[in-house]
Amino acid sequence: MRGSNLAELRAPLSDVDGALDLVDGFDDALGHGFARLGEERAGRLTVLAGAVAGSPLGDAVADAVAKVAAGSVSEEHLSALAAARAALLGAAHDALLARCDAALGRTRESWQPSASEGPPVAPNLLAGVRAWLTEVAVTGWRGVDHELVSASAPLVEALYGEPALRRVAVLLDGLTDELRASSPVATMPRLPERRWADLWSRALLLTRAGAWGAAGATDVTGRLLVLGVDVHEHATAVRVQVHGVLEPAGGDTPRLVRTNLVAAKVDTIVGPAVWQLFGDRPVLLGALAGGHALDLVDMPLLPGGDLVWHDERASAGAPADPFATARVLLPGAVAPPVHPLDRHPVGVATPVLIEGFTAGEGGFDIDGETLTVDVESLPDCGPLTAEAVAAAEACIGLLRWDAGRWSLRPLAVRGTVKRKPVATHTGDWALGPTDPKVVKAAAKAGDAVSVLRERAGRLLRK
Amino acid sequence: MDDESAFEKHDSGWERASTARVVPPVRPRKLAKVPFVELADGRLQGVVSSGSDIARVYVSSIGAGTHGFSCSTNNNRPCGGLGSRPCKHLQSLVDEAVLQHGFARVARYLQVDAAGESGAELMAQLRGQRDSTPAATVFSRFLRHLAYLEVPVSVAPVPELDWFPTGGAR
């Protein structure tokens, strides 16, 4: 990627700005509460309804805005508004992803509607979640208190009991944890309006379908070459997401793929300890720590580009340097399509190799253009630090977009230490930390996972 | 400036950021003595191991605002060390809460208007009376907390985690 690509990436997208201004109107209403909107806020929702008037949602949204403005707020109306908001953000996502693909010269497959998603699971439970989300919307974030947050606890617990509803469970748990920590929300000087409205809307849409995107897998055989590992977590969940290039057996075009491991955890399990939660996937973790390829036989691949990982269908392959993969295979790899309901700017996370830059304050200077580097989300479970990023000569990262700007989240860097090239990857410690200082600190803090598992064994099965 | 205020120095795009940070990550601490600490339901509450009996735990809590304190076993027997002043279990609870969440966050949750660093400094600011708290409620939250460790790993995509980037603890 050169400075000219970066300039192309960052050229203004006025349609995206316009769509997000409309979304702001909804997000403000959700902060205030739909019970007493007032004329000005209702007016902003009317403009939002106008934006989707020509779509299949048009009538439902126009009706919902009229009813909500008149003081009648129901689940149906809120669902229609959430759908309109999701449609606008979906359009913004499409524009951003198209821009990103064009700047990188990347080919992306288009979504083929086919797979049916199966019958909805636990409709009564999902109705309960919807009722809670409705109460939150009627009240508004500013009215959320301990009591309203506590009312969500039995719902979250029940959701974890239904494996098919894991997405809703993880989402609602993350949102309510933030609300619990922020209660009473009325005392917060500022509200994370976009974020909470995103989470609320996605939760509401998930209660309609239960889940989506988990059907239609096809088995693939070939070689997986790892580019890097992205880590996401909140207090009670952690996801290790491996980005890589799949070389299908038989010589088909290499494809950009991901694979995901999602574990439940508690807030006191942090840093390198999170890898212990995935200890029963030694083949994948071994490849991350050891830097080798993975040979796959009949591994399910979902239409959205996610491999459904079965450790027993993979075996360790030859040593493979992610920087070589990024240089040789990434430019020609075909990117996966995005499930229509997953289209949101937060999902634009595209692997890219950056070379020929100068690392400076706040970012990488490429031919005079500065790319912001997101050093605040470097995973604490790996050795990649802000210092390593500042000394980087090459970087594999994910191009992301949030709050109106592009940034790079590093997954791996290569630099020179004592005149020798040294590469650091977020997944280097997948089998445990290798830095003696970190090992010592971990030993001092004690093994949180073992302590808690021991307690769980004693108390949960009495 | 402590970690907490550095963390909360939101930039101007914070309100419009899908991945805005709301809750600072907790700091690692030893869990053997106080396996569970949380700021929830308007209380600092948690579970403290008994020093003498491995099968016994104490359920301790301090109310936000009122600072009313309580401590009993999980079977609702009052803590023998609790008088008109907080017991050693409550001291441990506050010490570990400060380690885990930082002084500023715990003080703000309890509505203590003071600066400091240690659990002892925070304890010195509490002016509450002995109070009764349903130990069963807090203990069931602890059991619920432990139950997360028994949820199997999922290999299906959870795109909702895109909203929760990691990092920030170091």
Interface residues (C-beta under 8 A of the other chain):
Chain A: L20 D24 H146 S150 A153 E157 Y160 P163 R166 R167 V170 L171 G174 D177 E178 R180 A181 S182 S183 R190 L191 P192 E193 R194 R195 D198 L199 R202 L206 G213 A214 V231 H232 E233 H234 A235 T236 A237 V238 R239 Q241 R258 T259 N260 L261 V262 A263 A264 K265 V266 D267 T268 V270 G271 A273 L277 F278 D280 R281 L302 G304 D306 V308 W309 H310 D342 H344 P345 V346 G347 A349 D374 E376 S377 L378 P379 D380 C381 T385 D402 A403 G404 R405 R409 A445 G446 A448 V449 V451 L452 R453 R455 A456 R458 L459 L460
Chain B: H10 G13 W14 E15 R16 A17 S18 T19 A20 R21 V22 V23 P25 V26 R27 P28 R29 K30 L31 A32 P35 L39 A40 D41 G42 A55 Q100 F142 L143 R144 H145 L146 A147 Y148 L149 E150 V151 P152 V153 S154 V155 A156 P157 V158 P159 E160 L161 D162 W163 F164 P165 T166 G167 G168 A169 R170
